[in-house]
Amino acid sequence: MKEIKWAVNEMPKTEDSQIKVMALEEVKKARAFHESFPQYTKTPLARLSGMADWLGIGGVYVKDESYRFGLNAFKVLGGSFSMARYIAKQTGRDVSELTYDVLTSRKLLDEFGQATFFTATDGNHGRGVAWAANKLGQKAVVYMPKGTTITRLNNILKENASATIEEVNYDECVRMAAAAAAKTPNGVVVQDTAWDGYEEIPSWIMQGYGTMAMEADEQLEEYGIGRPTHIFIQAGVGSLAGAVQGYFANRYPDHPPVVVVVESDAAACLYKGTVAKDGQPRIVDGDMQTIMAGLACGEPNTISWDILKNHVKVFAACPDWVSARGMRMLSAPFKGDPQVVSGESGAVGMGLLYCIMKMEEYSELREVLGLNKESNVLLFSTEGDTDPDRYKKIVWEGKEE
Ligand SMILES: Cc1ncc(COP(=O)(O)O)c(C=O)c1O
């Protein structure tokens, strides 16, 4: 079995100037915006007590994003909020004035007109952008990398977007989206990653993801747990990880949770940067073959990278079997624990937690993280069965073990 690689973060610290992107007041605006949607409900935070006992941990809590807006993944939180903030800026308003009702009103549509939002996606982000554009009376154009499944393409086409599968990888699709937007009147790139010179919209996307972190935080309070001691968060470009890490660092500045960032070993750009130790981002290119399609991104988000290197404890790079194991564990809970339908990019944190607690070869990592009966671990299952056929092949037929 291919091994998990991990590295403790020893990168030099910076001024930490990007942490303010995830300031609690900004996240509150995102939360209020999402709450204004008629489709909004808090997604469940599954408390897996039987699992925690068996693993030898105080508590395991899994945020179940398969319930998000009926879209089976968390990503829509970012695309929708960034579009609202863009429209707010163009119309000279504060985003807090732009609730769902206002954004969909005739008056605002007449004032703002119509933009075309361009993006690249493995599936979930593009579906979120297409969904939000459709709801808000805007246009969306989506580029998908080779290897993307037809199910994921069709889910985007259903939202009245224009979408195509290209012969190139995700990072090349990002460049295609940017080039096409530049040639289109009222063309706007809504990309879920930042690079030098493109930081405003990605920072709004990260704030949108903050809604999920804030909900989990409140739900832990409701369970009487309060601060999680550990958080496992998966990463592609790292926008999500930067958002979650940023939120909890701002929320608990004096006693922050220990954060582990988890990547697919086929696309482990953040892990690679950590191993290099100099604080510079590293890139992974090529086809990046992995079942974790949402994590198959090789170029780090520059805003997130700054947050992550200042705060994260450990970066881990996991082979596909780790995620497949997490999917099966979450789908077959201990009696009394809720089930979580968790897809390939959603379950890798669960799989890694299992390996750390149950496999001798990872006992050193258990020590480094201080995971024990006192720990309360927060995981994010960021997608459900976004590709239902593949989900069944893995969970029912045992593929990828
Ligand atoms: C389900 C899922 N989880 C996690 C991620 C990782 O997010 P990021 O690329 O911001 O690191 C993605 C990205 O598409 C995703 O679709």
The ligand as a Tripos MOL2 file, in Angstrom:
@<TRIPOS>MOLECULE
LIG
   16    16     1     0     0
SMALL
NO_CHARGES

@<TRIPOS>ATOM
      1 C1        -15.4390   18.7550   -2.6350 C.3       1 LIG1
      2 C2        -14.2230   19.5960   -2.5700 C.ar      1 LIG1
      3 N1        -13.5050   19.5810   -1.4610 N.ar      1 LIG1
      4 C3        -12.3870   20.3400   -1.3300 C.ar      1 LIG1
      5 C4        -11.9510   21.1360   -2.3720 C.ar      1 LIG1
      6 C5        -10.6770   21.9160   -2.1990 C.3       1 LIG1
      7 O1        -10.8250   23.2870   -2.2370 O.3       1 LIG1
      8 P1         -9.6060   24.2230   -2.6410 P.3       1 LIG1
      9 O2         -9.3340   24.0150   -4.0990 O.co2     1 LIG1
     10 O3        -10.0420   25.5680   -2.2770 O.co2     1 LIG1
     11 O4         -8.4170   23.7710   -1.8500 O.co2     1 LIG1
     12 C6        -12.6830   21.1780   -3.5520 C.ar      1 LIG1
     13 C7        -12.2760   22.0300   -4.6810 C.2       1 LIG1
     14 O5        -12.8200   22.0070   -5.7510 O.2       1 LIG1
     15 C8        -13.8520   20.3780   -3.6640 C.ar      1 LIG1
     16 O6        -14.5850   20.3740   -4.7790 O.3       1 LIG1
@<TRIPOS>BOND
     1     1     2 1
     2     2     3 ar
     3     2    15 ar
     4     3     4 ar
     5     4     5 ar
     6     5     6 1
     7     5    12 ar
     8     6     7 1
     9     7     8 1
    10     8     9 2
    11     8    10 1
    12     8    11 1
    13    12    13 1
    14    12    15 ar
    15    13    14 2
    16    15    16 1
@<TRIPOS>SUBSTRUCTURE
     1 LIG1         1 GROUP 0 **** ****
